Amino acid sequence: MLNIALKDNLCVVDIGTNKIITINYKISENGLLKIHSINHKKSEGIERSFISSEGKFLQTIKKSVLEDKNFKSSHLISSISDTKLFMKKNYEDLKIRGFKINKKDIRKIFIKNLKEPLSKDRTILHSFPKKFYIDGKSINHNPLGIECEKLGLGFTNLYVRNHHKDLIEKAFLQLKKKIKIDFVDSGLASGISCLTETEKSNGATAVDIGAGSIKIVTFLNNNIEFLKNIPLGGNDVTNDIKKIVNLNNDEAEFLKIIHGTLNFENFEKIELNLEKKKKKIVSSGLLHGIIKPRYEEILEIIRDTLEENLISSSKMQNIVFTGGAVSIRGFQSFASNIINRKIRISSPKTNYNNINKPEFSTIDGLIKIHNDSSLKRIISANTWNQKLSFIERIENWITESIN
């Protein structure tokens, strides 16, 4: 149960390439939210986390979320995966001219940051304040009341494509127009789920290998240092099996999940039951020879991405893997050898066993973000364009974000 009192029910949605996961919460008699239903249905119209068919995607959301008899909420939190996600570090300052810093001054800096254009086709999804500067010198505390000539503040901004975000909003607003929608980057949600507080403070990277994309997010000092989405994932392994063994997609996926391994031990004959009562024999050696090279490619891309973008530091060596594609047998030792460092695999740890699997890390992260007031600042940038409580949102963000 979520230990948070609300006036309305809540719906949490993870939009994946292969499936849509929906958790509906209902307000209990004591005013707290409890899980009312958990379901997941096959996605259509999505390839490599990209909406490839608007019509099919709209129908998928309609059937899996909006027409669900348990969906009775006007508040929805959804993941968003944009392989063109862009992270930019920004700095804004303001002349104070010797006066004491007040909330209005800080508000002005936040607004300047939100107005910082990247391009006409992108919008800020998340914005994180990192550190205040007084007359060019950084401080680690709230600057209210300090006299100075100039106040500065550094930000980390995450941008997504307007068209991608607008399509998802359009899908959710098909039937019920009055829905408050908060978006959270799927990789960020996975990182919140699988990294410990110590790891986020000392420095660690979460890597979510999903069906259609790889999400990488690095934390240091409880701030985001790096974030990237790569259009490659478990479906590429399935497609390789599909083409080489001459199977349909469901048969190839079944073969991968049930018989796939990265630790090849001995040759076996795998008998598959196909459509129209047909059978097919597949060698375990052939299957391993298909799966292993693709996983090598995926892990080498992850390794090279980390080496190119992260600071060489002993504090940044912790890597945690999650996502559906890491469930294949032998993944941990195989990945550790290619990444050339010790890794661990993370799964959600909830009271609901059916979501305690790596593939549910994003939905778990979305729940954690909503349930923890210190994490709610993550979704703030999405809602600042709403008139209601605009000033309060910024002032709360100042308090919650700056150590």
N, C-alpha and C positions, 0 to 999 in steps of 0.2 A: 504494500500500500504506500502511496505517496503521502508523506506527512506534510501536506500543504492544503490550506483551506481555500476553496474557490467558489465563485457564484455560478459556475457553469461546468459542464462536462468537458472532456478533452479528448482529442484524437491525435495520435502520433503516427506518422507515415514515413516509411523508408522506401524511396523509389529506386529500385535496382534494375539492372539490365535484364535479369531473368525473372525477378519476382517483385511484387509490391507487398510489403509487410505493413499491416495495420494493427494498432493497439487502441482500443476504445476504452476510455476511463469514464467511470460514473461516480457521481458524488454520493457518498454513503450517508447514513443517518447522522453521523457526527460531523459532517461537513468536509470529510477528507475524500480524496480521490482513490478509488480502487479499480483494478483491472476488471473490466466487464467482458471483454472479448479479445482474442488474439487470432488473426488469420493472415494467410499469405496466399496470393494468387499469381499466376503466371503473367509476366509483363509482355505486352505487345507494342510495337512501334518504337522500341529503344534498341540501339546498337552501340556498343562501346560507350555507354552512359550518354549517348547523344540521341535526341528525339528524331528518329528517321522518318516516322510517319505520324503526322499530327492527328489524323483521324483515328488511327489505331490506339494512339496514346490516350486520347480523350475518352475512348470507349473503355480502355483499361482502368483508368481512374474512376470512371462512372460506375463500372461493375464492381470493382474491388473496394472502393471507399464510399462513394456517395449513395449507392443503392444498398449498402449493407444495413440490415435492420437495426444493428447496434449503433450506427452512426447518428448521434443526436446532439452533436456539439456545434457550437459556433466559434470554437477556437481550435485551430489546427497547427501542429508543428510538423514540418516536412523537411526531409533531407533534400539537398540539391547537389548534383555532381556535374560539374562543368570541366571538361578536359582542357578548356581554354582559360581556366581560372588563373588570375594574375595577382601576384603579391607585390606590393610596393611599400617601401618605408618612406614616410613623409615627415616633414618637420614644419611647424608653423610657429610664428612668434608674434608678439604684440607689444607695442610701446606702452609702458606704464608711467614713465616720466616722474619717478620718485614717489608715487603714491602707493598705498597699500593695495595688494592684490585682493580682489573680491570675486564673488561667484560670477558676476557679469563678465569680468575679464576672461575667466576660464571658459565660459559659455561661448564667447566670441572666437576663441581659438578652436574649439570643437566645431563650430559652424564653418569656420574657414577651411578646416580639414575636410568636412563633408562636401564642400563645394569644390574641392580640388579635382579638376577634370583629368581623367585618364584618356578617354575617348568618348565620342557621342554614343557608341554602341555598348558601353559598359556602365555598370552601376556598382557602388560599394555594397558588398554583402555583409562584411564584418569590418569593424574598425577597432583596434586595440591601442589604448594609450600606453606608452612604454615608460617615459621618464620626463619629469619637468626640468626646466633649465632656468636658473635665475642669473641674469646678466652673463649668459654663456656658460655657467657652471651647473652641472647636473646635481639634483637633489633627490633624496629617496623618501620624501615626506610631502604631505599636502602643503601647497604654497600659500594658502589663504592667510591674509594678514601681513605678509612679508612686504617690506618696502624695496622697490627695485626700479631700474630703468627699463628693463625688457624681460618679459616672461616668454619662455619657449616650451614647446611640448612635442615630443616625438611620437609618431603613430606607426602602426603596421596596418595597412589597409588591404583587404581582399576584395577583388573585383570579379564579377561574373558578367556574362553577356546578357544584355537586356532581353533579347529575343528568347533565349533559353528560359530565363526566369519568368517572362511573360506567358510563355506557353504553359508552364506548370500552373501558374495562377489561373489562367483561363480554364484549365482542366478542373481545378477544384471549385471554380465558381459556376460550373455548368448548370447546376440545379438549385443550389442554395446560395443566393447572392450575398447574404450577410454572414460572411465567415472571416474571422481574423486569422491571417496566415503568417506564421513566422518561419523563415527559412534558416537552415543551418547547413554549412558545408559538410558533406558526408564524411570526408576524411578527418575533419576536425572532430566530428562526433565520435568517430571510431577511436581517435586518439584520447579523447576524454574518457572513453569506456575502458581502454586497455592499459593506459599508463597510470602508475601509482602517483601519489602526491610527491613522494621523494624523487621519482624519475622526472616528473615535470619540473621540479625545482633544480635538480642537479644536472639535468640534460639527458634527453632520450628521444628516440625517433620511433613513431608508430607507422607501420606499413600495412595497409589493408589491401589485400589482393582479392578483388571481387571478380564477378563474372565478366564484366566489360571494361573495368579500369583498375589501375593501381593508384591508391591514395597514400601520399607520404606527408607526414606532418612531424616537425621537430619542435620540441619545447626546451627552453632553457630559462631558468629563473622565473618559471611560471608564465613565460611569454612565448609567443610563436616566433621561431627563428627562420623556419623554412616550411613551405607548403607547396606541393605539386601534385597534379593529377595526370596520369599517363594512360592513354587509350590502349591498354593491353591487359589481358586477364585470363581467367579460367576458360572462357569460351573459345579462346584461341587453341587451347589444348583439345577441347571437344571437336572443334572444326578440323584439326589435323587428323584425329581418329576417324571422323566422319568421312573424310576424303580418301584416306589411305586404305581403310578397311571396307569402305563402301557401305556405310550405314546411314540411317536417317539420324536426325539430331537427338531424339530421345534415346535411341539405341546407343549412340556414341557416348552420351552423357551417363547412361547406366553403366556402360563398360568402364568408363573412367572412374566413377564413384565406387563401384563394387570391387573392381579388379585392379584398378590403377595403383601403382606403387613406384617410389623412387629408390627403393632398396631391392634390386633384383637378386633373387636367390637361386631359383632353378626354373627350368622350362616346364610349362604346363599347358595343357590344351583347355581352353575356355569355350564352353558351349553356350551359344546365345540363342534364345527363342525369339525369332523375328515375326513380322507380320505374316498373315495367311498360313500360320503353322509351319513356317520355314525355320530351319536351324542353320547356324553358321559356327564354324570352329575358328577360333582366333588363338594364335600362339602368344603366351605370356611374354615371350622374348620380343615379338613384334610390337606388342602393346608398350612394353618398357622402352623400346627403341623409338617410339613415337612421342611418348610423354617426356622422357628425360631431356631431349634437346630443347623442347619448348620451355620447360621449367628453367633450364640453364640460361636461356635467352632472357627470360623474365627477371631472374635474379641478378644476372650480369648488368642489365639495364638499371635495376635498383641500386646495385653497388656503385656503378659509375655515376649515377645521379647524385648519390650521397657524397662521393669523393669530390665531385666537381663543385658542389654547392655548400658543403658544411665546413666549418672551421675545424682544423685538425686539433682535437683536444681529447684528452682521456675522458672528460666528462660527457663527451658526445658519442661514446662507443656503444651505449646501450640501445639495442634495436629490438623492438617487440613486433611480432607479426600477428595479424588477424585476418579475418575474411574467409569466405567459403573455400577458396583455392588452397589454403594452407592445411586443410583437413586430410589431404592425400597422405597415405602412409609413407613414412621416411622423410617427411618434409624438413623437420627440425635439423637433423644432422646434415642433410643435403644442402640446405640453405646456409648453415653455419660454415661449411667448407667453401662455398662460393663467395659469401660475403666476407669471409676471413675474420670472423669474430663470433663470439658467443651470442646466441639469440635465445629468445623465449617466445612461445606461442600463447596468446591470451584469448580467453573466452569470457563472456559476461558471467557474473556470479550473482544471480538473482534467486528469488524464491520460486521461480517458474522454470522448471527443468527444460521445457520445450524451447526456450530461447537462450539456454546456456551453451551456445555453440558459437564458434568464431564468425559464422555468417550473420549473426545477429548483433554484432558489436555496434554497428551504426545506430540501430534502433535503441539499444541500451544507452548509448551516449546521448541521444536525443532526450531520453527520459531523465538521465542524470542532470543534463543542462537545465531542464525545466524544474527539477526537484530541488536543486541547490541554488539558493539566492546569490551565492558568490559567483556562479557560472552564468546567471541570466544575462549579464552584461554582453555575452556573446551575441545574443539576438537583438541587442539594442539598436544597432545601426539600421536594421530593417524597418523599425517602427518609428523612427524619429520624424518621418514625413507626415505622421498622423498628428493632428492638432491636439488631441487629448494628452494631457500630462507631459507635454514636450519638455518644459523646463525641469520638471521633476525627474524625468528620465536621465537627463544630462547630469543633474546634480547627484543622483544616486550612482551614476556611472563613475563620477569622479571619486566618490567615497569607496566604491567597491574595487576599482581598478588600480589605484595607486597605493603601493605598499607604504 
